[in-house]
Amino acid sequence: MVNFFFPMKIKQNLAMSDTGFLFNPGNGDSFSVNPIGLEIIQLIKSGQDAAAIKGTLLEAYAIDSDTLEKDIYDFLNTLRRHKLVHEA
């Protein structure tokens, strides 16, 4: 299932702080993400695809591949649901 929804881009006008606070000026919504969520967003912004993101996180954290894949999938669904990303 590694392909997820890519290619995907973070919305251009999305404001992000270093602490994981996100602000969508298009509709005024704000969100907080944990450090791993922020890392995923930064990896998407840098142009990494799903396989590269999964590989990066597998190297950095002690988690099994299937659990990580599900967590990434769920997080990307949340980003899509809140319209913080768009298909590239």
PyMOL Python script that loads the backbone (N, CA, C, O; Angstrom):
from pymol import cmd

cmd.read_pdbstr("""\
ATOM      1  N   MET A   1       0.821  -1.205   0.000  1.00  0.00           N
ATOM      2  CA  MET A   1       0.000   0.000   0.000  1.00  0.00           C
ATOM      3  C   MET A   1       0.859   1.261   0.000  1.00  0.00           C
ATOM      4  O   MET A   1       0.278   2.341   0.105  1.00  0.00           O
ATOM      5  N   VAL A   2       2.144   1.227  -0.105  1.00  0.00           N
ATOM      6  CA  VAL A   2       3.040   2.360   0.048  1.00  0.00           C
ATOM      7  C   VAL A   2       2.716   3.574  -0.823  1.00  0.00           C
ATOM      8  O   VAL A   2       3.178   4.663  -0.483  1.00  0.00           O
ATOM      9  N   ASN A   3       1.982   3.478  -1.885  1.00  0.00           N
ATOM     10  CA  ASN A   3       1.765   4.605  -2.795  1.00  0.00           C
ATOM     11  C   ASN A   3       0.890   5.712  -2.213  1.00  0.00           C
ATOM     12  O   ASN A   3       1.049   6.868  -2.607  1.00  0.00           O
ATOM     13  N   PHE A   4      -0.003   5.416  -1.315  1.00  0.00           N
ATOM     14  CA  PHE A   4      -0.905   6.372  -0.694  1.00  0.00           C
ATOM     15  C   PHE A   4      -1.577   7.257  -1.730  1.00  0.00           C
ATOM     16  O   PHE A   4      -2.213   6.753  -2.656  1.00  0.00           O
ATOM     17  N   PHE A   5      -1.441   8.579  -1.584  1.00  0.00           N
ATOM     18  CA  PHE A   5      -2.123   9.531  -2.458  1.00  0.00           C
ATOM     19  C   PHE A   5      -1.150  10.381  -3.261  1.00  0.00           C
ATOM     20  O   PHE A   5      -1.524  11.455  -3.731  1.00  0.00           O
ATOM     21  N   PHE A   6       0.057   9.940  -3.426  1.00  0.00           N
ATOM     22  CA  PHE A   6       1.055  10.779  -4.077  1.00  0.00           C
ATOM     23  C   PHE A   6       0.863  10.775  -5.571  1.00  0.00           C
ATOM     24  O   PHE A   6       0.306   9.807  -6.089  1.00  0.00           O
ATOM     25  N   PRO A   7       1.282  11.779  -6.296  1.00  0.00           N
ATOM     26  CA  PRO A   7       1.988  12.933  -5.757  1.00  0.00           C
ATOM     27  C   PRO A   7       1.046  13.902  -5.047  1.00  0.00           C
ATOM     28  O   PRO A   7      -0.076  14.139  -5.494  1.00  0.00           O
ATOM     29  N   MET A   8       1.515  14.443  -3.958  1.00  0.00           N
ATOM     30  CA  MET A   8       0.720  15.322  -3.106  1.00  0.00           C
ATOM     31  C   MET A   8       1.582  16.524  -2.725  1.00  0.00           C
ATOM     32  O   MET A   8       2.793  16.398  -2.544  1.00  0.00           O
ATOM     33  N   LYS A   9       0.962  17.664  -2.607  1.00  0.00           N
ATOM     34  CA  LYS A   9       1.669  18.891  -2.224  1.00  0.00           C
ATOM     35  C   LYS A   9       0.946  19.544  -1.052  1.00  0.00           C
ATOM     36  O   LYS A   9      -0.280  19.499  -0.958  1.00  0.00           O
ATOM     37  N   ILE A  10       1.718  20.143  -0.173  1.00  0.00           N
ATOM     38  CA  ILE A  10       1.164  20.948   0.910  1.00  0.00           C
ATOM     39  C   ILE A  10       0.677  22.259   0.288  1.00  0.00           C
ATOM     40  O   ILE A  10       1.343  22.816  -0.584  1.00  0.00           O
ATOM     41  N   LYS A  11      -0.460  22.744   0.725  1.00  0.00           N
ATOM     42  CA  LYS A  11      -0.987  24.006   0.188  1.00  0.00           C
ATOM     43  C   LYS A  11       0.053  25.112   0.340  1.00  0.00           C
ATOM     44  O   LYS A  11       0.707  25.226   1.377  1.00  0.00           O
ATOM     45  N   GLN A  12       0.195  25.917  -0.696  1.00  0.00           N
ATOM     46  CA  GLN A  12       1.200  26.979  -0.731  1.00  0.00           C
ATOM     47  C   GLN A  12       1.058  27.976   0.417  1.00  0.00           C
ATOM     48  O   GLN A  12       2.057  28.391   1.004  1.00  0.00           O
ATOM     49  N   ASN A  13      -0.164  28.357   0.736  1.00  0.00           N
ATOM     50  CA  ASN A  13      -0.363  29.418   1.726  1.00  0.00           C
ATOM     51  C   ASN A  13      -0.454  28.900   3.162  1.00  0.00           C
ATOM     52  O   ASN A  13      -0.731  29.678   4.074  1.00  0.00           O
ATOM     53  N   LEU A  14      -0.230  27.621   3.379  1.00  0.00           N
ATOM     54  CA  LEU A  14      -0.299  27.058   4.721  1.00  0.00           C
ATOM     55  C   LEU A  14       0.879  27.567   5.555  1.00  0.00           C
ATOM     56  O   LEU A  14       2.038  27.377   5.186  1.00  0.00           O
ATOM     57  N   ALA A  15       0.576  28.206   6.663  1.00  0.00           N
ATOM     58  CA  ALA A  15       1.618  28.705   7.571  1.00  0.00           C
ATOM     59  C   ALA A  15       1.930  27.622   8.596  1.00  0.00           C
ATOM     60  O   ALA A  15       1.023  27.004   9.155  1.00  0.00           O
ATOM     61  N   MET A  16       3.222  27.398   8.839  1.00  0.00           N
ATOM     62  CA  MET A  16       3.648  26.368   9.791  1.00  0.00           C
ATOM     63  C   MET A  16       4.701  26.944  10.722  1.00  0.00           C
ATOM     64  O   MET A  16       5.612  27.653  10.294  1.00  0.00           O
ATOM     65  N   SER A  17       4.562  26.628  11.996  1.00  0.00           N
ATOM     66  CA  SER A  17       5.608  27.007  12.945  1.00  0.00           C
ATOM     67  C   SER A  17       6.536  25.819  13.163  1.00  0.00           C
ATOM     68  O   SER A  17       6.216  24.694  12.780  1.00  0.00           O
ATOM     69  N   ASP A  18       7.674  26.070  13.774  1.00  0.00           N
ATOM     70  CA  ASP A  18       8.624  24.998  14.084  1.00  0.00           C
ATOM     71  C   ASP A  18       8.099  24.062  15.162  1.00  0.00           C
ATOM     72  O   ASP A  18       8.641  22.974  15.358  1.00  0.00           O
ATOM     73  N   THR A  19       7.056  24.473  15.858  1.00  0.00           N
ATOM     74  CA  THR A  19       6.502  23.651  16.935  1.00  0.00           C
ATOM     75  C   THR A  19       5.302  22.816  16.494  1.00  0.00           C
ATOM     76  O   THR A  19       4.736  22.081  17.304  1.00  0.00           O
ATOM     77  N   GLY A  20       4.900  22.916  15.213  1.00  0.00           N
ATOM     78  CA  GLY A  20       3.809  22.090  14.715  1.00  0.00           C
ATOM     79  C   GLY A  20       2.464  22.775  14.664  1.00  0.00           C
ATOM     80  O   GLY A  20       1.441  22.112  14.493  1.00  0.00           O
ATOM     81  N   PHE A  21       2.441  24.095  14.809  1.00  0.00           N
ATOM     82  CA  PHE A  21       1.190  24.834  14.684  1.00  0.00           C
ATOM     83  C   PHE A  21       0.988  25.156  13.208  1.00  0.00           C
ATOM     84  O   PHE A  21       1.868  25.732  12.568  1.00  0.00           O
ATOM     85  N   LEU A  22      -0.186  24.780  12.662  1.00  0.00           N
ATOM     86  CA  LEU A  22      -0.513  25.019  11.261  1.00  0.00           C
ATOM     87  C   LEU A  22      -1.674  25.986  11.186  1.00  0.00           C
ATOM     88  O   LEU A  22      -2.623  25.888  11.964  1.00  0.00           O
ATOM     89  N   PHE A  23      -1.601  26.925  10.249  1.00  0.00           N
ATOM     90  CA  PHE A  23      -2.682  27.883  10.044  1.00  0.00           C
ATOM     91  C   PHE A  23      -2.991  27.956   8.557  1.00  0.00           C
ATOM     92  O   PHE A  23      -2.108  28.197   7.734  1.00  0.00           O
ATOM     93  N   ASN A  24      -4.262  27.742   8.228  1.00  0.00           N
ATOM     94  CA  ASN A  24      -4.722  27.825   6.847  1.00  0.00           C
ATOM     95  C   ASN A  24      -5.413  29.173   6.667  1.00  0.00           C
ATOM     96  O   ASN A  24      -6.567  29.322   7.070  1.00  0.00           O
ATOM     97  N   PRO A  25      -4.737  30.165   6.070  1.00  0.00           N
ATOM     98  CA  PRO A  25      -5.342  31.476   5.927  1.00  0.00           C
ATOM     99  C   PRO A  25      -6.528  31.499   4.963  1.00  0.00           C
ATOM    100  O   PRO A  25      -7.310  32.450   4.957  1.00  0.00           O
ATOM    101  N   GLY A  26      -6.658  30.459   4.158  1.00  0.00           N
ATOM    102  CA  GLY A  26      -7.779  30.384   3.229  1.00  0.00           C
ATOM    103  C   GLY A  26      -9.125  30.284   3.918  1.00  0.00           C
ATOM    104  O   GLY A  26     -10.124  30.801   3.420  1.00  0.00           O
ATOM    105  N   ASN A  27      -9.153  29.611   5.077  1.00  0.00           N
ATOM    106  CA  ASN A  27     -10.425  29.467   5.790  1.00  0.00           C
ATOM    107  C   ASN A  27     -10.316  29.795   7.283  1.00  0.00           C
ATOM    108  O   ASN A  27     -11.312  29.724   8.004  1.00  0.00           O
ATOM    109  N   GLY A  28      -9.118  30.153   7.751  1.00  0.00           N
ATOM    110  CA  GLY A  28      -8.936  30.542   9.138  1.00  0.00           C
ATOM    111  C   GLY A  28      -8.766  29.380  10.104  1.00  0.00           C
ATOM    112  O   GLY A  28      -8.652  29.604  11.309  1.00  0.00           O
ATOM    113  N   ASP A  29      -8.744  28.136   9.608  1.00  0.00           N
ATOM    114  CA  ASP A  29      -8.575  26.978  10.483  1.00  0.00           C
ATOM    115  C   ASP A  29      -7.135  26.869  10.971  1.00  0.00           C
ATOM    116  O   ASP A  29      -6.193  27.207  10.255  1.00  0.00           O
ATOM    117  N   SER A  30      -6.987  26.396  12.190  1.00  0.00           N
ATOM    118  CA  SER A  30      -5.654  26.138  12.722  1.00  0.00           C
ATOM    119  C   SER A  30      -5.620  24.733  13.318  1.00  0.00           C
ATOM    120  O   SER A  30      -6.638  24.194  13.751  1.00  0.00           O
ATOM    121  N   PHE A  31      -4.431  24.166  13.325  1.00  0.00           N
ATOM    122  CA  PHE A  31      -4.230  22.793  13.772  1.00  0.00           C
ATOM    123  C   PHE A  31      -2.890  22.701  14.472  1.00  0.00           C
ATOM    124  O   PHE A  31      -2.008  23.534  14.263  1.00  0.00           O
ATOM    125  N   SER A  32      -2.747  21.695  15.295  1.00  0.00           N
ATOM    126  CA  SER A  32      -1.459  21.356  15.892  1.00  0.00           C
ATOM    127  C   SER A  32      -1.139  19.923  15.520  1.00  0.00           C
ATOM    128  O   SER A  32      -2.002  19.047  15.584  1.00  0.00           O
ATOM    129  N   VAL A  33       0.105  19.687  15.130  1.00  0.00           N
ATOM    130  CA  VAL A  33       0.551  18.328  14.835  1.00  0.00           C
ATOM    131  C   VAL A  33       1.725  18.007  15.752  1.00  0.00           C
ATOM    132  O   VAL A  33       2.439  18.896  16.214  1.00  0.00           O
ATOM    133  N   ASN A  34       1.903  16.726  16.001  1.00  0.00           N
ATOM    134  CA  ASN A  34       3.029  16.303  16.828  1.00  0.00           C
ATOM    135  C   ASN A  34       4.317  16.366  16.000  1.00  0.00           C
ATOM    136  O   ASN A  34       4.257  16.595  14.792  1.00  0.00           O
ATOM    137  N   PRO A  35       5.469  16.168  16.625  1.00  0.00           N
ATOM    138  CA  PRO A  35       6.739  16.283  15.882  1.00  0.00           C
ATOM    139  C   PRO A  35       6.840  15.354  14.666  1.00  0.00           C
ATOM    140  O   PRO A  35       7.426  15.734  13.652  1.00  0.00           O
ATOM    141  N   ILE A  36       6.285  14.157  14.754  1.00  0.00           N
ATOM    142  CA  ILE A  36       6.354  13.249  13.609  1.00  0.00           C
ATOM    143  C   ILE A  36       5.434  13.738  12.495  1.00  0.00           C
ATOM    144  O   ILE A  36       5.792  13.643  11.321  1.00  0.00           O
ATOM    145  N   GLY A  37       4.260  14.257  12.838  1.00  0.00           N
ATOM    146  CA  GLY A  37       3.373  14.844  11.835  1.00  0.00           C
ATOM    147  C   GLY A  37       4.047  16.009  11.136  1.00  0.00           C
ATOM    148  O   GLY A  37       3.947  16.151   9.918  1.00  0.00           O
ATOM    149  N   LEU A  38       4.735  16.845  11.907  1.00  0.00           N
ATOM    150  CA  LEU A  38       5.459  17.974  11.324  1.00  0.00           C
ATOM    151  C   LEU A  38       6.562  17.470  10.398  1.00  0.00           C
ATOM    152  O   LEU A  38       6.794  18.039   9.331  1.00  0.00           O
ATOM    153  N   GLU A  39       7.232  16.409  10.808  1.00  0.00           N
ATOM    154  CA  GLU A  39       8.291  15.833   9.975  1.00  0.00           C
ATOM    155  C   GLU A  39       7.720  15.314   8.655  1.00  0.00           C
ATOM    156  O   GLU A  39       8.324  15.510   7.600  1.00  0.00           O
ATOM    157  N   ILE A  40       6.566  14.656   8.708  1.00  0.00           N
ATOM    158  CA  ILE A  40       5.927  14.164   7.482  1.00  0.00           C
ATOM    159  C   ILE A  40       5.587  15.335   6.558  1.00  0.00           C
ATOM    160  O   ILE A  40       5.827  15.268   5.353  1.00  0.00           O
ATOM    161  N   ILE A  41       5.032  16.399   7.120  1.00  0.00           N
ATOM    162  CA  ILE A  41       4.689  17.573   6.314  1.00  0.00           C
ATOM    163  C   ILE A  41       5.946  18.164   5.673  1.00  0.00           C
ATOM    164  O   ILE A  41       5.931  18.527   4.497  1.00  0.00           O
ATOM    165  N   GLN A  42       7.018  18.259   6.431  1.00  0.00           N
ATOM    166  CA  GLN A  42       8.264  18.798   5.885  1.00  0.00           C
ATOM    167  C   GLN A  42       8.826  17.902   4.788  1.00  0.00           C
ATOM    168  O   GLN A  42       9.379  18.396   3.806  1.00  0.00           O
ATOM    169  N   LEU A  43       8.688  16.593   4.948  1.00  0.00           N
ATOM    170  CA  LEU A  43       9.151  15.667   3.914  1.00  0.00           C
ATOM    171  C   LEU A  43       8.313  15.803   2.640  1.00  0.00           C
ATOM    172  O   LEU A  43       8.852  15.741   1.535  1.00  0.00           O
ATOM    173  N   ILE A  44       7.009  15.985   2.787  1.00  0.00           N
ATOM    174  CA  ILE A  44       6.150  16.218   1.624  1.00  0.00           C
ATOM    175  C   ILE A  44       6.580  17.514   0.932  1.00  0.00           C
ATOM    176  O   ILE A  44       6.706  17.562  -0.292  1.00  0.00           O
ATOM    177  N   LYS A  45       6.802  18.561   1.728  1.00  0.00           N
ATOM    178  CA  LYS A  45       7.217  19.857   1.163  1.00  0.00           C
ATOM    179  C   LYS A  45       8.535  19.748   0.407  1.00  0.00           C
ATOM    180  O   LYS A  45       8.745  20.450  -0.583  1.00  0.00           O
ATOM    181  N   SER A  46       9.416  18.875   0.867  1.00  0.00           N
ATOM    182  CA  SER A  46      10.710  18.714   0.200  1.00  0.00           C
ATOM    183  C   SER A  46      10.607  17.852  -1.047  1.00  0.00           C
ATOM    184  O   SER A  46      11.603  17.641  -1.740  1.00  0.00           O
ATOM    185  N   GLY A  47       9.403  17.349  -1.340  1.00  0.00           N
ATOM    186  CA  GLY A  47       9.194  16.594  -2.577  1.00  0.00           C
ATOM    187  C   GLY A  47       9.335  15.096  -2.450  1.00  0.00           C
ATOM    188  O   GLY A  47       9.334  14.391  -3.459  1.00  0.00           O
ATOM    189  N   GLN A  48       9.457  14.589  -1.231  1.00  0.00           N
ATOM    190  CA  GLN A  48       9.614  13.142  -1.068  1.00  0.00           C
ATOM    191  C   GLN A  48       8.300  12.425  -1.333  1.00  0.00           C
ATOM    192  O   GLN A  48       7.223  12.927  -1.011  1.00  0.00           O
ATOM    193  N   ASP A  49       8.408  11.254  -1.922  1.00  0.00           N
ATOM    194  CA  ASP A  49       7.219  10.437  -2.152  1.00  0.00           C
ATOM    195  C   ASP A  49       6.971   9.545  -0.936  1.00  0.00           C
ATOM    196  O   ASP A  49       7.750   9.537   0.017  1.00  0.00           O
ATOM    197  N   ALA A  50       5.880   8.802  -0.991  1.00  0.00           N
ATOM    198  CA  ALA A  50       5.466   7.984   0.154  1.00  0.00           C
ATOM    199  C   ALA A  50       6.523   6.969   0.557  1.00  0.00           C
ATOM    200  O   ALA A  50       6.771   6.775   1.746  1.00  0.00           O
ATOM    201  N   ALA A  51       7.148   6.318  -0.420  1.00  0.00           N
ATOM    202  CA  ALA A  51       8.161   5.311  -0.101  1.00  0.00           C
ATOM    203  C   ALA A  51       9.357   5.953   0.603  1.00  0.00           C
ATOM    204  O   ALA A  51       9.896   5.382   1.551  1.00  0.00           O
ATOM    205  N   ALA A  52       9.773   7.126   0.148  1.00  0.00           N
ATOM    206  CA  ALA A  52      10.905   7.812   0.775  1.00  0.00           C
ATOM    207  C   ALA A  52      10.551   8.272   2.184  1.00  0.00           C
ATOM    208  O   ALA A  52      11.373   8.175   3.095  1.00  0.00           O
ATOM    209  N   ILE A  53       9.334   8.772   2.366  1.00  0.00           N
ATOM    210  CA  ILE A  53       8.899   9.190   3.703  1.00  0.00           C
ATOM    211  C   ILE A  53       8.889   8.000   4.650  1.00  0.00           C
ATOM    212  O   ILE A  53       9.376   8.089   5.776  1.00  0.00           O
ATOM    213  N   LYS A  54       8.337   6.898   4.191  1.00  0.00           N
ATOM    214  CA  LYS A  54       8.291   5.691   5.015  1.00  0.00           C
ATOM    215  C   LYS A  54       9.710   5.245   5.371  1.00  0.00           C
ATOM    216  O   LYS A  54       9.981   4.905   6.523  1.00  0.00           O
ATOM    217  N   GLY A  55      10.615   5.244   4.391  1.00  0.00           N
ATOM    218  CA  GLY A  55      11.996   4.835   4.636  1.00  0.00           C
ATOM    219  C   GLY A  55      12.699   5.737   5.635  1.00  0.00           C
ATOM    220  O   GLY A  55      13.411   5.263   6.520  1.00  0.00           O
ATOM    221  N   THR A  56      12.496   7.039   5.489  1.00  0.00           N
ATOM    222  CA  THR A  56      13.103   8.005   6.406  1.00  0.00           C
ATOM    223  C   THR A  56      12.634   7.769   7.834  1.00  0.00           C
ATOM    224  O   THR A  56      13.435   7.765   8.768  1.00  0.00           O
ATOM    225  N   LEU A  57      11.328   7.573   7.995  1.00  0.00           N
ATOM    226  CA  LEU A  57      10.775   7.383   9.341  1.00  0.00           C
ATOM    227  C   LEU A  57      11.145   6.026   9.924  1.00  0.00           C
ATOM    228  O   LEU A  57      11.341   5.912  11.134  1.00  0.00           O
ATOM    229  N   LEU A  58      11.244   4.990   9.084  1.00  0.00           N
ATOM    230  CA  LEU A  58      11.663   3.677   9.577  1.00  0.00           C
ATOM    231  C   LEU A  58      13.090   3.723  10.119  1.00  0.00           C
ATOM    232  O   LEU A  58      13.408   3.056  11.104  1.00  0.00           O
ATOM    233  N   GLU A  59      13.947   4.513   9.472  1.00  0.00           N
ATOM    234  CA  GLU A  59      15.327   4.647   9.941  1.00  0.00           C
ATOM    235  C   GLU A  59      15.409   5.428  11.252  1.00  0.00           C
ATOM    236  O   GLU A  59      16.279   5.172  12.084  1.00  0.00           O
ATOM    237  N   ALA A  60      14.489   6.386  11.425  1.00  0.00           N
ATOM    238  CA  ALA A  60      14.569   7.287  12.572  1.00  0.00           C
ATOM    239  C   ALA A  60      13.866   6.772  13.826  1.00  0.00           C
ATOM    240  O   ALA A  60      14.230   7.156  14.937  1.00  0.00           O
ATOM    241  N   TYR A  61      12.870   5.914  13.661  1.00  0.00           N
ATOM    242  CA  TYR A  61      12.045   5.507  14.796  1.00  0.00           C
ATOM    243  C   TYR A  61      11.924   3.990  14.867  1.00  0.00           C
ATOM    244  O   TYR A  61      11.952   3.298  13.849  1.00  0.00           O
ATOM    245  N   ALA A  62      11.789   3.493  16.082  1.00  0.00           N
ATOM    246  CA  ALA A  62      11.628   2.059  16.318  1.00  0.00           C
ATOM    247  C   ALA A  62      10.153   1.703  16.178  1.00  0.00           C
ATOM    248  O   ALA A  62       9.400   1.702  17.152  1.00  0.00           O
ATOM    249  N   ILE A  63       9.759   1.401  14.942  1.00  0.00           N
ATOM    250  CA  ILE A  63       8.369   1.058  14.658  1.00  0.00           C
ATOM    251  C   ILE A  63       8.362   0.037  13.528  1.00  0.00           C
ATOM    252  O   ILE A  63       9.231   0.061  12.657  1.00  0.00           O
ATOM    253  N   ASP A  64       7.390  -0.851  13.545  1.00  0.00           N
ATOM    254  CA  ASP A  64       7.348  -1.841  12.471  1.00  0.00           C
ATOM    255  C   ASP A  64       6.738  -1.211  11.215  1.00  0.00           C
ATOM    256  O   ASP A  64       5.962  -0.259  11.287  1.00  0.00           O
ATOM    257  N   SER A  65       7.102  -1.756  10.103  1.00  0.00           N
ATOM    258  CA  SER A  65       6.748  -1.206   8.799  1.00  0.00           C
ATOM    259  C   SER A  65       5.237  -1.096   8.582  1.00  0.00           C
ATOM    260  O   SER A  65       4.762  -0.074   8.086  1.00  0.00           O
ATOM    261  N   ASP A  66       4.483  -2.119   8.941  1.00  0.00           N
ATOM    262  CA  ASP A  66       3.035  -2.106   8.718  1.00  0.00           C
ATOM    263  C   ASP A  66       2.339  -1.040   9.559  1.00  0.00           C
ATOM    264  O   ASP A  66       1.444  -0.347   9.075  1.00  0.00           O
ATOM    265  N   THR A  67       2.751  -0.912  10.814  1.00  0.00           N
ATOM    266  CA  THR A  67       2.156   0.104  11.689  1.00  0.00           C
ATOM    267  C   THR A  67       2.475   1.498  11.158  1.00  0.00           C
ATOM    268  O   THR A  67       1.600   2.364  11.114  1.00  0.00           O
ATOM    269  N   LEU A  68       3.716   1.713  10.760  1.00  0.00           N
ATOM    270  CA  LEU A  68       4.107   3.013  10.223  1.00  0.00           C
ATOM    271  C   LEU A  68       3.310   3.348   8.970  1.00  0.00           C
ATOM    272  O   LEU A  68       2.828   4.471   8.818  1.00  0.00           O
ATOM    273  N   GLU A  69       3.173   2.390   8.088  1.00  0.00           N
ATOM    274  CA  GLU A  69       2.426   2.623   6.851  1.00  0.00           C
ATOM    275  C   GLU A  69       0.983   3.026   7.154  1.00  0.00           C
ATOM    276  O   GLU A  69       0.454   3.947   6.530  1.00  0.00           O
ATOM    277  N   LYS A  70       0.350   2.353   8.095  1.00  0.00           N
ATOM    278  CA  LYS A  70      -1.018   2.694   8.467  1.00  0.00           C
ATOM    279  C   LYS A  70      -1.078   4.093   9.077  1.00  0.00           C
ATOM    280  O   LYS A  70      -1.985   4.868   8.775  1.00  0.00           O
ATOM    281  N   ASP A  71      -0.114   4.411   9.933  1.00  0.00           N
ATOM    282  CA  ASP A  71      -0.088   5.737  10.568  1.00  0.00           C
ATOM    283  C   ASP A  71       0.102   6.849   9.536  1.00  0.00           C
ATOM    284  O   ASP A  71      -0.559   7.884   9.615  1.00  0.00           O
ATOM    285  N   ILE A  72       1.001   6.643   8.570  1.00  0.00           N
ATOM    286  CA  ILE A  72       1.200   7.639   7.511  1.00  0.00           C
ATOM    287  C   ILE A  72      -0.078   7.791   6.703  1.00  0.00           C
ATOM    288  O   ILE A  72      -0.512   8.907   6.420  1.00  0.00           O
ATOM    289  N   TYR A  73      -0.678   6.669   6.332  1.00  0.00           N
ATOM    290  CA  TYR A  73      -1.927   6.686   5.563  1.00  0.00           C
ATOM    291  C   TYR A  73      -3.012   7.472   6.313  1.00  0.00           C
ATOM    292  O   TYR A  73      -3.684   8.320   5.726  1.00  0.00           O
ATOM    293  N   ASP A  74      -3.174   7.191   7.589  1.00  0.00           N
ATOM    294  CA  ASP A  74      -4.181   7.895   8.399  1.00  0.00           C
ATOM    295  C   ASP A  74      -3.882   9.389   8.488  1.00  0.00           C
ATOM    296  O   ASP A  74      -4.793  10.211   8.394  1.00  0.00           O
ATOM    297  N   PHE A  75      -2.611   9.741   8.668  1.00  0.00           N
ATOM    298  CA  PHE A  75      -2.232  11.150   8.766  1.00  0.00           C
ATOM    299  C   PHE A  75      -2.507  11.880   7.449  1.00  0.00           C
ATOM    300  O   PHE A  75      -3.029  12.994   7.449  1.00  0.00           O
ATOM    301  N   LEU A  76      -2.155  11.249   6.334  1.00  0.00           N
ATOM    302  CA  LEU A  76      -2.407  11.872   5.031  1.00  0.00           C
ATOM    303  C   LEU A  76      -3.905  12.035   4.777  1.00  0.00           C
ATOM    304  O   LEU A  76      -4.331  13.027   4.186  1.00  0.00           O
ATOM    305  N   ASN A  77      -4.698  11.073   5.220  1.00  0.00           N
ATOM    306  CA  ASN A  77      -6.155  11.205   5.111  1.00  0.00           C
ATOM    307  C   ASN A  77      -6.646  12.414   5.905  1.00  0.00           C
ATOM    308  O   ASN A  77      -7.523  13.150   5.452  1.00  0.00           O
ATOM    309  N   THR A  78      -6.078  12.611   7.085  1.00  0.00           N
ATOM    310  CA  THR A  78      -6.459  13.761   7.908  1.00  0.00           C
ATOM    311  C   THR A  78      -6.084  15.066   7.209  1.00  0.00           C
ATOM    312  O   THR A  78      -6.877  16.007   7.190  1.00  0.00           O
ATOM    313  N   LEU A  79      -4.884  15.129   6.635  1.00  0.00           N
ATOM    314  CA  LEU A  79      -4.474  16.326   5.900  1.00  0.00           C
ATOM    315  C   LEU A  79      -5.424  16.603   4.733  1.00  0.00           C
ATOM    316  O   LEU A  79      -5.806  17.748   4.494  1.00  0.00           O
ATOM    317  N   ARG A  80      -5.797  15.562   4.018  1.00  0.00           N
ATOM    318  CA  ARG A  80      -6.721  15.731   2.886  1.00  0.00           C
ATOM    319  C   ARG A  80      -8.093  16.184   3.366  1.00  0.00           C
ATOM    320  O   ARG A  80      -8.695  17.077   2.770  1.00  0.00           O
ATOM    321  N   ARG A  81      -8.583  15.584   4.422  1.00  0.00           N
ATOM    322  CA  ARG A  81      -9.911  15.913   4.944  1.00  0.00           C
ATOM    323  C   ARG A  81      -9.992  17.386   5.360  1.00  0.00           C
ATOM    324  O   ARG A  81     -11.037  18.018   5.211  1.00  0.00           O
ATOM    325  N   HIS A  82      -8.904  17.920   5.873  1.00  0.00           N
ATOM    326  CA  HIS A  82      -8.877  19.317   6.310  1.00  0.00           C
ATOM    327  C   HIS A  82      -8.379  20.262   5.205  1.00  0.00           C
ATOM    328  O   HIS A  82      -8.164  21.452   5.433  1.00  0.00           O
ATOM    329  N   LYS A  83      -8.204  19.699   4.012  1.00  0.00           N
ATOM    330  CA  LYS A  83      -7.800  20.475   2.834  1.00  0.00           C
ATOM    331  C   LYS A  83      -6.467  21.217   3.039  1.00  0.00           C
ATOM    332  O   LYS A  83      -6.314  22.371   2.638  1.00  0.00           O
ATOM    333  N   LEU A  84      -5.529  20.536   3.661  1.00  0.00           N
ATOM    334  CA  LEU A  84      -4.200  21.103   3.870  1.00  0.00           C
ATOM    335  C   LEU A  84      -3.219  20.666   2.790  1.00  0.00           C
ATOM    336  O   LEU A  84      -2.100  21.174   2.712  1.00  0.00           O
ATOM    337  N   VAL A  85      -3.644  19.728   1.963  1.00  0.00           N
ATOM    338  CA  VAL A  85      -2.836  19.241   0.848  1.00  0.00           C
ATOM    339  C   VAL A  85      -3.702  19.201  -0.402  1.00  0.00           C
ATOM    340  O   VAL A  85      -4.930  19.259  -0.329  1.00  0.00           O
ATOM    341  N   HIS A  86      -3.048  19.102  -1.535  1.00  0.00           N
ATOM    342  CA  HIS A  86      -3.752  18.913  -2.787  1.00  0.00           C
ATOM    343  C   HIS A  86      -2.939  17.952  -3.649  1.00  0.00           C
ATOM    344  O   HIS A  86      -1.729  17.811  -3.468  1.00  0.00           O
ATOM    345  N   GLU A  87      -3.601  17.311  -4.566  1.00  0.00           N
ATOM    346  CA  GLU A  87      -2.926  16.399  -5.467  1.00  0.00           C
ATOM    347  C   GLU A  87      -2.046  17.225  -6.414  1.00  0.00           C
ATOM    348  O   GLU A  87      -2.474  18.251  -6.943  1.00  0.00           O
ATOM    349  N   ALA A  88      -0.817  16.760  -6.617  1.00  0.00           N
ATOM    350  CA  ALA A  88       0.123  17.497  -7.473  1.00  0.00           C
ATOM    351  C   ALA A  88      -0.159  17.239  -8.932  1.00  0.00           C
ATOM    352  O   ALA A  88       0.532  17.775  -9.799  1.00  0.00           O
TER     353      ALA A  88
END
""", "prot")
cmd.dss("prot")
cmd.show_as("cartoon", "prot")
cmd.util.cbc("prot")
cmd.orient("prot")
